[in-house]
Amino acid sequence: VPSLETGRLLADNLKKVVMFLLPAGSWSEFWPIMFNMWLGVPLSLSAFLATILCVLNDVSISLALVMEKPETEILSRPPSNRKDDHLLNWRLLFHAYMLLGSLECFTAFLCFCYYWIDNGIPFYSLLFTYEYFGINPPTAHSPQKILEMINVSQSIYYCSLCVFQVFNYFATRTRYASILQHNPFWGKNRN
């Protein structure tokens, strides 16, 4: 019986880790490159910050997800069907990419764009500029200031992804119980 419980707990926790890692670890790093290639928008996440996001942020929180305790009575569920029950399925991928990933990515991109608009560079000046950003159409800022603003805007995108990943952690740490039933801060399910 303990081996069955451990196996089911391991399968549940691996699904939680996958659900946690996919939105920011791939989806929110994929779209900045696509926006840069297709729309000519300045890159909203640098390669360095993408590496830091994957190596430090996502790994440290996913280690906490691996160590989660069972949410409900694991042995009361029916056994999994080997043909139908896989680690990755369409429902999990849809939830990770279309729901969580799109929410994280596009909200972070909104923060990225808001920074530029707040500093006097309209959104249409970001589009289709490619390597001529800040030159054509011209801005009131020097090239050095534009480079500094690119670094700050990339940091804003990164920080907003980090904040959303913390909320993603709380959303994905329970698959069957609510956060009130599986409280992360006190009680027997504290992690």
N, C-alpha and C positions, 0 to 999 in steps of 0.2 A: 504493500500500500504506500509506504513512503516513496518508493521509486516511481510509482504512477503519479503521485502528487508532484514530485520534483520534475518529472518530464512535462507534465501539463503546465506547471509554473514556468519552466524554461521556454516552452513554446509561446505562452502568453507574453512573457517579457521580451522575447525576440521580436514578436510582432509590434510591441510597443516601441522598441528601439528603432525598427524600420520606419514606423509611422512618424517617429520623432525626427529621424535623420533626413528623410527624403525632402520635406518642404524647403528647408534652408540649405541643406547640404548639396542639393543638385538643382532643384527648380529655381530657387532665388539666385543661384549663380549662373544659370543658363540664360535667363531672360535679359540681364544687363548686356551680355555679349550680343544677343539677338537684336536688342534695341540699338546697340552701337553699330552693328553691321547693316541692319535694314533701315533704320531711321536716322542714322548719323548723330545720335545723341551721345554726349560724352559718356564714357564708361562709368557706370554708377557704383561698381565694386571693383577695386583693384585686385590684382592677382595676389598680392601680399595679404590683404584683408580677407580674401576668400580662403586662403590657406589658414590664416589664424582662426577664421570661423569654423572650418572643418576640424582642425587639429586641437584647438584649445576648447572652444565653447561647446561644440557638439559632442566631442568625446567625453568631456568631464560630466556633462549632464546625462549622456547616454549610459555612463557607468552607474549612475544612480538608478536609472530605469532597469538595468539588468538586476539590481539587487532588490527590486520591489517584492514585497510580501504578497501572498495571494489575496485577491480582492474579495472573493466570495468562496463558498465551499466548492473547491475545485473538483472534488471527487463526485459531487452530485450531478455534474454535467454528463451528458452521454459521451461515450468515447468518440474521438475524431475518426472520420472516414479518410483513409489514406489516399483514395482517388480524388476526393473533392476538397479536402482540407489541406491547403498548402500554406507555406509561410507568406508568400505573396499571392494575392488574388486581385481580381479586377476591382472589387469593392474597396480593398485597402489602398490600392494605387489611386483610385478615383478620389478617395477621401484625402490622401496625402498630397496629391498634386493639385487637383481641381479645387478642393475646398481650402485646406490649410495652406498649401503652397501658394495658390493664387492670392489668398488674403494677405499672407506675409509679404510676398514679392511686390504686389502692386501697391500695398500701403507703404512699404519702404520706399518704393519708387515715387510715390506721392510726396513723401517727406523730402526726398532728393530734389524733386522739382520745386517744391515750396521754398527750399533754401535759395534756389536760383531766382525765383520770382520775387522773393523777399529782398534780394540784393539788387533788384532793378534790371534783371535780365529776363525778358518775357519768354514764355514757353516756346513760342514759334521761333525764337532765336536759337533754341537748342536743337531744333529739327533740321536734318539734312545738311549739317555743317561739316561733319566728318572731321578731317584734320584742320579745317579752317575755322574751328570754333574760336570765337573771340575776335577774328579777323574779318570774316565775311559772314553775316553782317557785323559791322564794327560795333564795339561796345565802348563805354566810357572808362573801362578798366585797362590797366597795363597788362602785357603778357605775363609778367611775374604775379600780379594780383589774380589773374585768371587761373594760373597754375595753383596758387594757394587756395582759391575757391573750389577748384576741382578736388583737391585733397580733403577739404572740409566737407564737401558734399558727399564724397565717397565714405567718409567717416560717419556721416549722418545715416547713410544707407546701411552701413555695417551696424551701427548702434541700434537702429530701429529693428534690424533683423535679430539682434541679440535679445532685445526686449520681447519681441514676439516669440522667440524660441523659449523664453521662460514661461510665457503663457501657454505655449504649445506643450511644454513639459506637463503642466497641470492638466491640460486637456487630454493628453494621451496616457497618463499614468494609470488611468482607470478605464477599462473597456466594458465592464459590466456593472460597476457600482458608481454611485455619484461621489462627488468630492466630499460630501458630508458623511457618507458612509465609510469612505476610505480616506480619512483625513490625513494630510501629509505633515501636520504640525504637532499633533498630540494623539495619544492613544496607541493601540497595538499595531496600527498600520503606519506609524511614523517612519519616515525614511530620511 
